Amino acid sequence: MKTLTALIKRNTKLFFKDKGMFLTSLITPAILLVLYATFLGNVYRDSFVSNIPEGIKVSEELINGLVGGQLISSILAVSCVTVAFCSNFLMVNDKSTGSIRDLRMSPVKPHILSLAYYISSFISTMLICLVSAAICLVYVASVGWYMSACDVLLLILDIIILVLFGTALSSIINFFLSTQGQISAVGTIVSSGYGFICGAYMPISQFSDGLQKVISFLPGTYGTSLVRNHSLRGVFEEMEDQGLPSELVEAMKETIDCNLYFFENKVDISTMYIVLCATVALLIGIYVVMNVFKKKVI
C-alpha cells in the first residue's frame, strides 16, 4: 500500500509540475465553453424555437436555460474523456524517457505500477473536470438556472463515472504507445472524433437509423445522456409547470438524446448507470491484466 501511495504521489506531482501539460488540460474545457456559447448557442436556440408550435410562448430565460444545459452537458461529456488522455501522457512519457525500465526493474509488482498510473491520472483528470464543471455551472447560472441541489450532485456523480471510464480507456490505448508523437496523434484523433460518436457535438437522433443502432453499443453514449438528463431535468420540469404540452417536452428530450433507445427499446437512467459502471470495471480489469501478463519490458 505504501508503494502504491508513493507512486501515485510521484505521478500526480510530475503531471502538475509539467505546466504546459496541466494548463493545456485545464484551458481546453474553458475554450470549448467559449466556442460553444459563441458559435453553437444560436444554432441550438434557433433549433428549439423553430420546433415550438405557434401559439405556445416560452420565456427567453427558459430557452437560455435549455441552451445552456445542452452546451455544458456536451462540454463535460467530452472533457471527462479527452482530458484523461492528456493527464495520461505521463505513462507514455516514462516509456519514451526510459523511466519505466527503472520502475519495472524495482521490486514493484506490475499491477501496482499500472494501478498507480491509473489512479494518479484519475485524480488529475477529476480535479480538472471539477474546475470545468464549476465554470460551466457559473455560466448556466448567468443565463438561466433551473438545476436543483440533487441535479448538481448527480451531475458530479456522472462526471466521476465518466472520468473513471475515460481514464481506463486512455490507459488501455496508451499501453501500446511509446513516443510523444504517437500520443499526440491519438490525442488529436480522440479529441476530434469522440464528441461525434458519443452524441455530444451532434445529437444521435440526427444520425441515420443504422448508425444510431451502432452507436447504441458504445458506453460513452450513455454517459453523455446521463449528463444531459441531469443538466436539463429542471428545465423540462419548469416547461411542464408553465403549461407546455407533455408531448412537446418529450419531443425535445428525444431531439437532444435525453431519451435513448437500444433497438427501439427505451433505456432508463438506472440501466445507463449499469452499462457505464460495468464498462469501467471491465476496462480497468483488462488494463491490469495487460500489465500483469506483459513480458517484454518497454
Summary of the structure (lengths in Angstrom):
residues: 298
radius of gyration: 20.5
end to end distance: 24.6
largest distance: 73.2
contacts: 975
relative contact order: 0.14
helix: 80%
strand: 2%
